[in-house]
Amino acid sequence: MFQVQDPDEPPSETPTWVRPREAFELWVYGEIIHDDYAKQQRWEKLDPPGKGLVRQMAHDYMEGLLEQAAFIRRVITHGLERPVLDQTA
């Protein structure tokens, strides 16, 4: 996991880090969709290495969401398979 200081918070001894979900929203709405002006401003406050790390965190978060969606689809499609413990019952 990466640590990027929240661009809206002033530097301090105990920095506030951007969390993965925040990174996803910041990347999507600040750089890609441009749907949220506040997120666009936060995105622009990041330096180039910070943008790269936030982008990577967002991609990792999105990958986790896709894995969860695939799992849920398998459960819905195939159900939960339970091993039969007693063949005589």
C-alpha positions in Angstrom: 0.0 0.0 0.0 1.1 3.5 -0.8 1.0 6.5 1.4 0.1 9.9 -0.1 -0.7 12.9 2.1 -4.1 14.3 1.6 -3.6 17.5 -0.6 -6.2 19.4 1.3 -4.4 18.9 4.7 -1.5 21.1 5.6 1.8 19.3 6.4 2.0 18.2 10.0 3.7 15.7 12.3 0.8 13.3 11.9 -0.2 13.5 8.2 -3.6 12.6 6.9 -3.2 9.9 4.2 -5.4 9.4 1.2 -7.2 6.0 1.6 -7.8 3.6 -1.3 -11.5 4.4 -1.8 -10.7 8.2 -1.7 -7.9 7.6 -4.2 -10.4 5.9 -6.5 -12.9 8.7 -6.3 -10.2 11.3 -6.6 -8.8 9.7 -9.7 -12.1 9.0 -11.4 -13.9 12.2 -10.6 -10.8 14.5 -10.5 -8.9 13.3 -13.6 -11.1 11.0 -15.7 -14.7 12.1 -15.6 -14.3 15.7 -14.3 -17.7 15.5 -12.6 -16.7 16.9 -9.2 -15.0 20.3 -9.1 -13.7 19.8 -5.5 -12.1 16.6 -6.5 -10.6 18.2 -9.6 -9.0 20.9 -7.4 -7.7 18.2 -5.0 -6.3 16.3 -7.9 -4.5 19.4 -9.2 -2.9 20.0 -5.8 -1.0 16.6 -6.0 2.5 16.7 -7.4 3.3 14.3 -10.3 4.6 11.5 -8.1 1.6 11.8 -5.8 -0.7 11.6 -8.8 1.0 8.4 -9.9 0.7 6.8 -6.5 -3.0 7.8 -6.2 -3.6 6.5 -9.7 -2.0 3.2 -8.7 -4.0 3.0 -5.5 -7.2 3.6 -7.5 -6.3 0.9 -10.0 -5.6 -1.6 -7.1 -8.9 -0.7 -5.4 -10.8 -1.1 -8.7 -9.2 -4.5 -9.2 -10.4 -5.6 -5.8 -14.0 -4.4 -6.7 -13.8 -6.4 -9.9 -12.7 -9.5 -8.0 -15.6 -9.1 -5.6 -18.1 -8.7 -8.4 -16.7 -11.8 -10.2 -17.1 -13.8 -7.0 -20.6 -12.6 -6.4 -21.5 -13.4 -10.0 -20.1 -17.0 -9.6 -22.2 -17.4 -6.4 -25.4 -16.2 -8.1 -24.7 -18.3 -11.2 -23.5 -21.5 -9.6 -24.7 -21.2 -6.0 -22.6 -22.2 -3.0 -21.3 -25.7 -3.6 -21.3 -27.8 -0.5 -19.5 -31.1 -0.3 -21.8 -34.0 0.5 -20.5 -35.5 3.7 -22.7 -38.5 4.0 -23.7 -40.3 0.8 -26.1 -42.7 2.6 -28.4 -40.0 4.0 
